[in-house]
């Protein structure tokens, strides 16, 4: 959606295909980091964006073995917004679609599910899709796979995926929030259990970390055992765990960490989770995808004006975004393997050294804040608004 918006803004005809009839899916990533808010500011849309329902978090922390620890402090970042905005993803997508429709070169086709690629002599020249009205072929100078970690596009293209491993999965659920609850708590690690809690106004979005492949055993023990498990981790939630009445109230997030060896083929590019599935650690997945979109628009807008981008143009996108992807995944794997995996086995007898340092010297909290909030190699909007600069024709 972001790439489509940026290219349409630059005067290029774009069709964004969405297989569902709306954007209303729960338990999607909702974190909008300062790097993404900076992009929205550069587009002149920040004030309108922040009028959408959201919460603002200026510090990230949690409770480990009963001790409270602040891990990240965003208030010193060199960005317009020094906070993480928690906004339902459907609000974000709807916002981009609404503003994208100001441009005559932008269209979103709902209930249009991509099922395959159209190829000509080894070049991808479009996609095949199904719609309520029947099959649809859409031809394009460039097809972009932004369809997530189970990407149909990358599978159809035969692109090679490198699995980096993930020792955990996450069970997502909603529990109501009381006025007497903490204003914002991000995580609890205690008793060999790990629970993430994200404040959503009148409810908590909770993520219980479990060992990879343990979901079948968790279900076998029953929903009552799950309720007790959550109440043990966070005692003040005991009066609400009964809201989990059945397994339909729980969603399994199968954690994947992988990346494509090559993100492109002639006429085709993958970005976001379709190019590199991220761990939920740090909630950076959406923001890496947005950075991919900005970089792709910056690099490809001019070649698209001239026709089809070359292989060198597509390779330039991967070269631009490959290093920050690898570095981010390396940090995520370090946290998964050194912290979360141990947390679901046993509670440490004392805080890990890095957390003790963060408690003793608060200035160190700026380091993880920069890694999470801005990331490696942040992107900035360089494409013009063709419809206000005179390059386009309002039609």
C-alpha positions as CSV (number, residue, x, y, z in Angstrom):
1,X,0.0,0.0,0.0
2,X,2.8,2.4,0.8
3,X,4.7,1.6,-2.3
4,X,1.6,2.0,-4.4
5,X,0.9,5.3,-2.7
6,X,4.4,6.7,-3.4
7,X,4.5,5.6,-7.0
8,X,1.0,7.0,-7.7
9,X,2.1,10.2,-6.1
10,X,5.0,10.3,-8.5
11,X,2.6,10.0,-11.4
12,X,2.9,6.2,-12.1
13,X,-0.2,4.0,-12.7
14,X,-0.6,1.6,-9.8
15,X,-3.0,-1.1,-8.9
16,X,-2.9,-2.5,-5.3
17,X,-4.5,-6.0,-5.0
18,X,-6.1,-7.1,-1.7
19,X,-7.7,-10.5,-1.5
20,X,-10.1,-9.6,1.4
21,X,-13.1,-7.4,1.3
22,X,-11.7,-5.1,4.0
23,X,-8.6,-4.6,6.1
24,X,-10.2,-5.8,9.4
25,X,-7.9,-8.6,10.6
26,X,-7.0,-8.8,14.3
27,X,-3.6,-9.8,15.7
28,X,-1.6,-8.1,13.0
29,X,1.4,-6.0,14.0
30,X,0.2,-2.6,15.1
31,X,3.5,-0.8,16.0
32,X,4.3,2.3,14.0
33,X,7.8,3.3,14.8
34,X,9.4,6.8,14.7
35,X,11.1,5.9,11.3
36,X,7.7,5.3,9.8
37,X,6.2,8.4,11.4
38,X,9.1,10.3,9.9
39,X,8.1,9.1,6.4
40,X,4.5,10.1,7.0
41,X,5.8,13.6,8.2
42,X,7.9,13.9,5.0
43,X,4.7,13.3,3.0
44,X,2.9,16.1,4.9
45,X,0.4,13.7,6.4
46,X,1.5,13.4,10.0
47,X,-1.2,15.6,11.6
48,X,-3.9,13.8,9.8
49,X,-2.4,10.4,10.6
50,X,-2.2,11.1,14.4
51,X,-5.9,11.9,14.4
52,X,-6.6,8.2,13.9
53,X,-7.1,6.1,17.0
54,X,-3.7,5.2,18.5
55,X,-1.6,5.1,21.7
56,X,1.8,6.7,22.1
57,X,4.6,4.8,23.9
58,X,7.8,6.7,24.8
59,X,9.5,3.9,26.7
60,X,9.5,0.1,26.3
61,X,10.1,-2.2,29.2
62,X,8.8,-5.1,31.2
63,X,8.9,-7.1,34.4
64,X,11.5,-9.9,34.8
65,X,11.2,-12.1,37.8
66,X,9.3,-9.3,39.6
67,X,11.8,-6.6,38.7
68,X,10.8,-3.7,36.5
69,X,13.2,-2.8,33.7
70,X,13.0,0.0,31.1
71,X,14.8,-1.2,28.0
72,X,14.3,1.6,25.4
73,X,13.8,5.3,25.8
74,X,12.6,7.0,22.6
75,X,12.4,10.5,23.9
76,X,15.9,11.4,22.7
77,X,15.6,10.2,19.1
78,X,16.5,12.7,16.3
79,X,13.0,12.4,14.8
80,X,9.8,14.4,14.6
81,X,8.0,11.9,16.7
82,X,9.8,10.5,19.7
83,X,7.4,7.7,20.4
84,X,6.0,4.4,19.1
85,X,2.4,4.7,17.9
86,X,0.2,1.7,18.5
87,X,-2.4,1.9,15.8
88,X,-4.6,-0.9,14.5
89,X,-3.2,-2.0,11.1
90,X,-6.6,-1.6,9.4
91,X,-6.5,2.1,10.4
92,X,-3.0,2.5,8.8
93,X,-4.0,0.7,5.6
94,X,-7.3,2.7,5.4
95,X,-5.4,5.9,5.9
96,X,-3.0,5.2,3.0
97,X,-5.8,4.1,0.7
98,X,-7.8,7.2,1.5
99,X,-4.9,9.5,0.7
100,X,-3.8,7.4,-2.3
101,X,-7.2,7.8,-3.9
102,X,-6.5,11.6,-4.3
103,X,-4.2,10.6,-7.2
104,X,-5.9,9.4,-10.4
105,X,-3.1,6.9,-11.0
106,X,-3.9,5.0,-7.8
107,X,-6.4,2.2,-7.5
108,X,-7.1,-0.5,-4.9
109,X,-8.9,-3.6,-6.0
110,X,-10.5,-5.5,-3.0
111,X,-11.5,-9.1,-3.2
112,X,-8.8,-9.7,-5.8
113,X,-6.6,-12.6,-4.9
114,X,-3.4,-13.3,-6.8
115,X,-3.1,-16.9,-7.8
116,X,-0.2,-16.9,-10.3
117,X,2.2,-15.0,-12.5
118,X,2.0,-14.2,-16.2
119,X,5.3,-14.8,-17.9
120,X,6.8,-14.2,-21.3
121,X,10.2,-15.6,-22.2
122,X,11.3,-15.7,-18.5
123,X,10.0,-12.2,-17.8
124,X,7.1,-11.6,-15.4
125,X,4.7,-9.4,-17.2
126,X,1.7,-9.4,-14.8
127,X,-0.4,-11.5,-12.4
128,X,-3.4,-13.8,-12.5
129,X,-6.1,-13.3,-9.9
130,X,-9.5,-14.4,-8.9
131,X,-12.4,-12.0,-8.2
132,X,-16.1,-12.4,-7.4
133,X,-16.7,-11.7,-11.1
134,X,-14.3,-14.4,-12.2
135,X,-10.6,-14.7,-13.3
136,X,-8.6,-11.5,-14.0
137,X,-5.3,-11.0,-15.7
138,X,-3.5,-7.7,-14.9
139,X,-0.4,-6.9,-17.0
140,X,2.3,-4.6,-15.6
141,X,5.8,-3.4,-16.3
142,X,6.6,-4.4,-12.7
143,X,4.8,-6.8,-10.3
144,X,5.6,-6.4,-6.6
145,X,5.0,-9.2,-4.2
146,X,4.1,-7.7,-0.8
147,X,1.9,-10.6,0.3
148,X,3.6,-11.6,3.5
149,X,5.5,-14.5,4.9
150,X,3.5,-17.1,3.1
151,X,3.8,-15.2,-0.2
152,X,2.1,-16.7,-3.2
153,X,4.1,-14.4,-5.5
154,X,7.5,-15.6,-4.3
155,X,6.4,-19.2,-4.4
156,X,5.1,-18.9,-7.9
157,X,8.3,-17.1,-8.9
158,X,10.4,-20.0,-7.6
159,X,12.6,-17.6,-5.5
160,X,14.8,-19.4,-3.0
161,X,14.1,-18.9,0.7
162,X,16.7,-19.2,3.4
163,X,15.2,-20.3,6.7
164,X,17.1,-18.7,9.6
165,X,15.2,-20.6,12.3
166,X,12.8,-19.5,15.1
167,X,12.7,-21.4,18.4
168,X,9.4,-19.8,19.5
169,X,5.8,-19.3,18.5
170,X,3.2,-16.9,20.0
171,X,-0.4,-17.3,21.1
172,X,-2.3,-14.0,20.6
173,X,-5.5,-13.1,22.5
174,X,-7.6,-10.2,23.8
175,X,-8.3,-9.6,27.5
176,X,-10.3,-6.6,28.8
177,X,-8.5,-3.7,30.5
178,X,-9.4,-2.3,33.9
179,X,-9.0,1.4,34.7
180,X,-6.8,0.3,37.6
181,X,-4.4,-1.6,35.4
182,X,-0.9,-0.3,34.6
183,X,-1.0,2.4,31.9
184,X,1.5,0.5,29.7
185,X,3.3,-2.8,30.3
186,X,5.2,-4.5,27.4
187,X,6.3,-7.8,28.9
188,X,6.5,-10.2,31.8
189,X,9.1,-12.8,32.2
190,X,8.6,-15.0,35.2
191,X,8.4,-18.6,36.3
192,X,9.8,-19.8,32.9
193,X,7.0,-18.0,31.1
194,X,6.9,-14.9,28.9
195,X,3.8,-12.8,28.1
196,X,3.7,-9.6,26.1
197,X,0.9,-7.1,26.9
198,X,0.1,-4.2,24.5
199,X,-2.4,-1.6,25.7
200,X,-5.3,-1.0,23.3
201,X,-7.4,1.4,25.2
202,X,-10.2,-0.8,26.7
203,X,-8.4,-4.1,26.2
204,X,-5.0,-5.7,26.2
205,X,-3.6,-7.5,23.2
206,X,-1.6,-10.3,24.8
207,X,1.0,-12.6,23.3
208,X,2.1,-15.7,25.2
209,X,5.5,-17.0,24.1
210,X,5.6,-20.8,23.7
211,X,8.3,-23.1,22.4
212,X,8.3,-23.8,18.7
213,X,5.8,-26.6,17.9
214,X,4.3,-26.7,21.4
215,X,0.8,-25.5,20.4
216,X,-0.6,-29.0,20.1
217,X,0.5,-29.8,23.6
218,X,-0.8,-26.5,25.0
219,X,-4.2,-27.3,23.4
220,X,-4.2,-30.8,24.8
221,X,-3.9,-29.5,28.4
222,X,-7.0,-27.5,27.9
223,X,-8.2,-23.9,27.9
224,X,-8.4,-23.8,31.7
225,X,-4.7,-24.6,32.0
226,X,-4.0,-21.7,29.6
227,X,-6.1,-19.3,31.8
228,X,-4.2,-20.4,34.9
229,X,-0.9,-20.0,33.1
230,X,-1.7,-16.4,32.2
231,X,-3.0,-15.6,35.7
232,X,0.3,-17.0,37.2
233,X,2.4,-14.7,35.0
234,X,0.2,-11.6,35.6
235,X,-1.8,-12.0,38.8
236,X,-3.9,-8.8,38.3
237,X,-5.4,-10.4,35.2
238,X,-6.8,-13.4,37.1
239,X,-10.3,-11.9,37.3
240,X,-10.4,-11.7,33.4
241,X,-8.8,-14.8,32.1
242,X,-12.3,-16.4,32.0
243,X,-12.9,-14.2,28.9
244,X,-10.9,-16.9,27.1
245,X,-13.9,-19.2,26.7
246,X,-12.7,-21.4,23.8
247,X,-9.7,-21.9,21.5
248,X,-11.4,-19.7,18.9
249,X,-10.4,-16.8,21.3
250,X,-6.7,-17.6,20.8
251,X,-4.7,-17.2,17.6
252,X,-1.4,-19.0,16.9
253,X,1.3,-16.9,15.3
254,X,3.9,-19.3,13.8
255,X,7.1,-17.3,14.1
256,X,9.3,-17.4,11.0
257,X,12.6,-15.7,10.4
258,X,13.7,-16.1,6.8
259,X,14.8,-14.1,3.7
260,X,15.0,-14.6,0.0
261,X,18.5,-15.2,-1.5
262,X,17.4,-13.0,-4.4
263,X,14.4,-10.6,-4.1
264,X,13.7,-10.3,-7.8
265,X,13.3,-11.7,-11.3
266,X,12.9,-9.8,-14.5
267,X,9.6,-7.9,-14.1
268,X,9.2,-8.9,-10.4
269,X,10.2,-7.7,-7.0
270,X,9.4,-8.9,-3.5
271,X,9.5,-6.5,-0.5
272,X,8.5,-6.7,3.2
273,X,7.7,-10.1,4.7
274,X,7.6,-11.6,1.2
275,X,11.3,-10.9,1.0
276,X,12.2,-11.3,4.6
277,X,9.9,-12.6,7.3
278,X,10.8,-10.9,10.6
279,X,10.5,-12.2,14.2
280,X,8.0,-10.3,16.4
281,X,10.9,-9.2,18.6
282,X,10.9,-5.4,18.7
283,X,7.8,-5.2,16.5
284,X,9.9,-4.0,13.6
285,X,8.3,-6.0,10.7
286,X,5.9,-3.3,9.5
287,X,8.6,-0.7,9.7
288,X,11.1,-2.7,7.7
289,X,8.4,-3.2,5.1
290,X,7.7,0.5,5.0
291,X,11.5,1.2,4.6
292,X,11.6,-1.3,1.7
293,X,8.7,0.5,0.1
294,X,10.3,4.0,0.4
295,X,13.6,2.7,-1.0
296,X,11.9,0.9,-3.9
297,X,9.9,4.0,-4.8
298,X,13.1,6.2,-4.6
299,X,15.0,3.8,-6.9
300,X,12.3,2.6,-9.3
301,X,10.1,5.7,-9.9
302,X,12.2,7.1,-12.7
303,X,12.9,3.8,-14.4
304,X,9.1,3.1,-14.3
305,X,8.5,6.5,-16.0
306,X,10.7,5.3,-18.9
307,X,9.2,1.7,-19.0
308,X,10.1,-1.5,-17.4
309,X,12.9,-1.4,-14.7
310,X,16.0,-3.3,-15.5
311,X,17.5,-6.1,-13.5
312,X,20.1,-3.7,-12.2
313,X,17.3,-1.4,-11.0
314,X,15.7,-4.3,-9.0
315,X,19.1,-5.4,-7.7
316,X,19.7,-1.9,-6.4
317,X,16.6,-2.2,-4.2
318,X,17.9,-5.4,-2.7
319,X,21.4,-4.0,-2.3
320,X,19.9,-0.9,-0.5
321,X,17.7,-2.9,1.9
322,X,19.6,-6.2,2.2
323,X,22.2,-5.1,4.8
324,X,19.6,-3.5,7.2
325,X,17.5,-6.6,6.9
326,X,20.4,-8.9,7.7
327,X,21.5,-6.8,10.7
328,X,18.0,-6.5,12.1
329,X,17.4,-10.3,11.8
330,X,20.8,-10.9,13.5
331,X,19.7,-8.8,16.5
332,X,16.3,-10.5,16.6
333,X,17.8,-14.0,16.6
334,X,20.2,-13.0,19.4
335,X,17.2,-11.9,21.5
336,X,15.2,-15.0,20.6
337,X,18.0,-17.4,21.3
338,X,19.6,-15.7,24.3
339,X,16.6,-14.2,26.1
340,X,13.2,-15.6,25.0
341,X,14.2,-19.2,24.6
342,X,15.7,-19.2,28.1
343,X,12.7,-17.4,29.5
344,X,10.3,-20.1,28.4
345,X,12.5,-22.6,30.2
346,X,13.3,-21.0,33.5
347,X,13.5,-17.6,35.2
348,X,17.0,-16.3,35.5
349,X,18.3,-16.0,39.1
350,X,19.3,-12.4,38.4
351,X,18.8,-10.0,35.6
352,X,21.0,-10.5,32.6
353,X,24.1,-8.2,32.5
354,X,22.8,-6.0,29.7
355,X,19.5,-5.4,31.6
356,X,21.4,-4.5,34.8
357,X,23.5,-2.0,32.8
358,X,20.3,-0.5,31.4
359,X,19.0,0.0,34.9
360,X,22.2,1.5,36.2
361,X,22.9,3.9,33.3
362,X,19.6,5.1,31.8
363,X,21.5,6.8,29.0
364,X,22.2,3.3,27.5
365,X,18.5,2.9,26.8
366,X,19.0,5.3,23.8
367,X,20.9,2.5,22.0
368,X,18.1,-0.1,21.8
369,X,15.7,2.8,21.2
370,X,17.6,3.9,18.1
371,X,17.8,0.3,16.8
372,X,14.1,-0.3,17.4
373,X,12.8,3.2,16.6
374,X,14.9,4.1,13.6
375,X,16.8,0.9,12.6
376,X,19.7,0.4,10.3
377,X,19.8,2.7,7.3
378,X,16.5,4.7,7.6
379,X,14.9,5.8,4.3
380,X,13.6,9.2,3.4
381,X,11.1,10.1,0.7
382,X,12.8,11.4,-2.4
383,X,10.1,10.9,-5.0
384,X,8.2,14.0,-6.0
385,X,4.5,14.7,-5.8
386,X,4.0,14.9,-9.5
387,X,0.4,16.2,-9.1
388,X,1.6,19.4,-7.3
389,X,4.9,19.9,-9.1
390,X,3.4,20.1,-12.5
391,X,4.8,16.8,-13.8
392,X,1.4,15.1,-13.8
393,X,-2.0,15.9,-15.1
394,X,-5.0,15.7,-12.9
395,X,-7.6,13.7,-14.8
